[in-house]
Amino acid sequence: MGAAKTREYVDRRFEDRNINELPDAPVEALRGLGKRGSEALQKAFGVKTIRDLATNDFVLKAQEVLRLAEGPAAIPTVAGPPAAATGAGHQRERAGQQALTRSEEELEVGTKQVPRGQAGVRKRVVTEQQHRTVPVEREELRVHREPIRAGEGDGDGEMSADERTIELREEQPVVDKRVVPKERVRIGKEVVRDNEQVSEPVRKEQVEVKQPDGER
């Protein structure tokens, strides 16, 4: 089928595509479907390509129900080559044909955001013992004795009790505390990319051909 014949079925953007490439083209390549229609089909049935739509299980079932209820003529067909061009022999050859659809499952892998847990930082007050050495001064009593020579004394020759005092001073450590900022801690999030392997069993249909002589 040339480009001129595909114009009835596909959008202008895909008219020049090779006919063998069209089955795997996006489903929006079908004329009149548009981006919205293709997105709706993909969301509802997972249909991405023209092949997906043509072999969709629901489409095939709907056609079969209509065929059983109203006969083969009830299923509308897309305009094709003139009947005269096909030839009577070709029509008779197709009359005895039957078809079945072979399907298989394919993995569609994506990602989704899920809560991983809460992370944060917390500050608490702890007490530790610190030691400092402080130099201090103190006054001590010092007694200095001097002998008095004869004739130098100023006493009256009598003895009496007497007392002298002097105030002594000393330094003592004084401790005070003040709060001093030391560092600023910031928290944030960053995205770390990694690869994970996923494994899931998939099913597929296989076609076995059985010949009359028992060979497969």
C-alpha positions as CSV (number, residue, x, y, z in Angstrom):
1,M,0.0,0.0,0.0
2,G,1.6,3.3,-1.1
3,A,1.4,6.7,0.5
4,A,-1.6,7.7,-1.6
5,K,-3.6,4.7,-0.2
6,T,-2.6,5.3,3.5
7,R,-3.9,8.9,3.4
8,E,-7.4,7.7,4.2
9,Y,-6.3,6.0,7.4
10,V,-3.4,7.9,8.9
11,D,-2.6,11.5,9.8
12,R,-0.7,13.7,7.4
13,R,2.4,13.4,9.6
14,F,2.6,9.7,8.9
15,E,1.6,9.6,5.2
16,D,5.1,9.1,4.0
17,R,5.9,6.3,6.4
18,N,6.7,2.9,5.1
19,I,3.6,0.7,5.4
20,N,5.6,-1.8,7.4
21,E,6.4,0.8,10.0
22,L,2.8,2.0,10.6
23,P,1.6,-0.9,12.8
24,D,4.2,0.2,15.5
25,A,3.5,3.9,15.0
26,P,1.7,5.8,17.9
27,V,-2.0,5.2,17.9
28,E,-2.5,9.0,17.4
29,A,-1.2,8.4,13.8
30,L,-4.7,7.1,13.0
31,R,-6.6,9.9,11.1
32,G,-9.1,11.7,13.2
33,L,-8.1,10.2,16.6
34,G,-5.9,13.0,17.8
35,K,-3.7,13.4,20.9
36,R,-6.6,13.5,23.3
37,G,-8.2,10.3,21.9
38,S,-4.8,8.5,22.0
39,E,-4.2,9.5,25.6
40,A,-7.7,8.3,26.5
41,L,-7.0,4.9,24.9
42,Q,-3.7,4.5,26.6
43,K,-5.2,5.4,30.0
44,A,-8.2,3.1,29.6
45,F,-6.7,0.1,27.8
46,G,-2.9,0.6,27.7
47,V,-3.0,1.1,23.9
48,K,0.1,2.8,22.6
49,T,0.5,1.8,19.0
50,I,-1.8,1.0,16.1
51,R,-0.9,-2.7,16.6
52,D,-2.0,-2.5,20.2
53,L,-5.4,-1.2,19.1
54,A,-5.9,-3.6,16.3
55,T,-5.1,-6.6,18.5
56,N,-6.8,-5.3,21.6
57,D,-8.7,-8.0,23.4
58,F,-11.8,-5.9,23.9
59,V,-11.9,-4.8,20.3
60,L,-11.7,-8.4,19.1
61,K,-14.3,-9.5,21.6
62,A,-16.7,-6.7,20.5
63,Q,-16.3,-7.6,16.9
64,E,-16.9,-11.3,17.6
65,V,-20.1,-10.5,19.6
66,L,-21.4,-8.4,16.7
67,R,-20.5,-11.1,14.2
68,L,-22.3,-13.8,16.2
69,A,-25.4,-11.6,16.7
70,E,-25.8,-10.0,13.2
71,G,-23.5,-11.9,10.9
72,P,-20.1,-10.9,9.3
73,A,-21.8,-8.2,7.3
74,A,-22.6,-6.3,10.5
75,I,-18.9,-5.4,11.1
76,P,-18.1,-2.2,9.1
77,T,-14.9,-2.3,7.1
78,V,-12.6,0.5,6.1
79,A,-12.8,1.5,2.4
80,G,-10.4,-0.7,0.5
81,P,-9.6,-1.7,-3.1
82,P,-12.5,-2.1,-5.5
83,A,-14.2,-5.5,-5.4
84,A,-13.5,-6.1,-9.0
85,A,-9.7,-5.8,-8.4
86,T,-9.7,-8.6,-5.9
87,G,-11.0,-11.3,-8.3
88,A,-13.5,-14.0,-7.6
89,G,-10.8,-16.6,-7.1
90,H,-9.3,-14.5,-4.3
91,Q,-12.6,-14.1,-2.6
92,R,-13.2,-17.9,-2.6
93,E,-9.7,-18.4,-1.2
94,R,-10.4,-16.2,1.8
95,A,-13.8,-17.7,2.5
96,G,-12.3,-20.8,4.2
97,Q,-9.8,-18.9,6.3
98,Q,-9.9,-18.6,10.1
99,A,-7.8,-16.5,12.4
100,L,-6.8,-16.5,16.0
101,T,-4.9,-13.9,18.0
102,R,-1.8,-14.7,19.9
103,S,-1.1,-12.5,22.9
104,E,1.5,-12.2,25.5
105,E,2.1,-10.1,28.6
106,E,4.7,-7.4,28.7
107,L,6.2,-5.6,31.7
108,E,5.4,-1.9,32.1
109,V,7.8,-0.6,34.7
110,G,7.4,2.8,36.3
111,T,8.1,4.6,39.6
112,K,5.9,6.2,42.2
113,Q,6.6,8.4,45.2
114,V,6.0,6.8,48.6
115,P,6.8,8.1,52.1
116,R,10.2,6.8,53.2
117,G,10.1,8.2,56.8
118,Q,10.9,11.3,58.6
119,A,14.4,12.5,59.2
120,G,15.6,15.5,61.2
121,V,18.0,16.9,63.8
122,R,17.3,17.6,67.4
123,K,19.3,19.5,70.0
124,R,19.4,18.7,73.6
125,V,21.3,20.1,76.6
126,V,24.0,17.9,78.2
127,T,26.2,18.8,81.1
128,E,29.9,18.2,81.3
129,Q,32.6,19.1,83.8
130,Q,35.2,21.6,82.7
131,H,38.4,22.3,84.6
132,R,40.4,25.6,84.6
133,T,43.5,26.7,86.6
134,V,43.1,30.2,88.1
135,P,46.1,31.9,89.7
136,V,45.1,33.5,93.1
137,E,47.0,35.6,95.6
138,R,46.6,35.7,99.4
139,E,48.2,37.7,102.2
140,E,49.9,35.9,105.0
141,L,51.1,37.2,108.3
142,R,54.8,37.7,108.5
143,V,56.6,38.3,111.8
144,H,59.9,40.1,111.8
145,R,61.9,40.3,115.1
146,E,64.5,42.9,115.8
147,P,66.6,43.0,118.9
148,I,66.5,46.3,120.9
149,R,69.9,47.5,122.2
150,A,70.3,48.8,125.7
151,G,69.2,52.4,126.0
152,E,67.1,52.3,122.8
153,G,63.8,51.1,124.3
154,D,60.9,53.4,124.8
155,G,59.2,51.4,127.5
156,D,58.6,52.4,131.0
157,G,60.1,49.3,132.4
158,E,56.7,47.7,133.3
159,M,55.2,44.6,131.7
160,S,51.6,44.5,130.5
161,A,49.4,42.6,128.1
162,D,49.1,44.0,124.6
163,E,47.7,42.9,121.2
164,R,48.0,44.0,117.6
165,T,45.9,42.8,114.7
166,I,46.3,43.2,110.9
167,E,43.7,42.3,108.3
168,L,44.8,39.7,105.8
169,R,43.2,39.4,102.3
170,E,43.1,36.7,99.6
171,E,41.7,36.1,96.2
172,Q,39.1,33.5,95.5
173,P,38.1,32.1,92.0
174,V,34.9,33.6,90.7
175,V,33.0,31.5,88.1
176,D,30.4,32.9,85.7
177,K,28.8,31.3,82.7
178,R,27.5,32.8,79.4
179,V,25.9,31.3,76.3
180,V,28.1,31.6,73.2
181,P,26.8,30.5,69.7
182,K,29.3,28.0,68.2
183,E,27.9,26.7,64.9
184,R,24.8,26.7,62.6
185,V,23.3,23.4,61.5
186,R,21.2,23.4,58.4
187,I,19.0,20.6,57.2
188,G,17.6,19.9,53.7
189,K,16.8,17.2,51.2
190,E,18.7,15.9,48.2
191,V,17.7,13.3,45.6
192,V,20.0,10.3,45.3
193,R,19.5,8.2,42.2
194,D,20.0,4.5,42.2
195,N,19.0,1.4,40.1
196,E,16.9,-1.4,41.4
197,Q,16.2,-4.7,39.7
198,V,12.6,-5.8,39.3
199,S,11.4,-9.3,38.4
200,E,7.9,-10.4,37.5
201,P,6.7,-13.5,35.7
202,V,4.8,-12.8,32.5
203,R,2.7,-15.1,30.4
204,K,2.5,-15.5,26.6
205,E,0.5,-17.6,24.3
206,Q,2.1,-20.1,21.9
207,V,0.6,-21.5,18.8
208,E,1.0,-25.2,18.2
209,V,0.2,-26.6,14.7
210,K,-1.3,-30.1,14.6
211,Q,-1.2,-31.9,11.3
212,P,-3.6,-34.7,10.4
213,D,-0.8,-37.2,10.6
214,G,0.0,-36.3,14.2
215,E,3.1,-34.2,13.5
216,R,3.4,-30.8,15.1
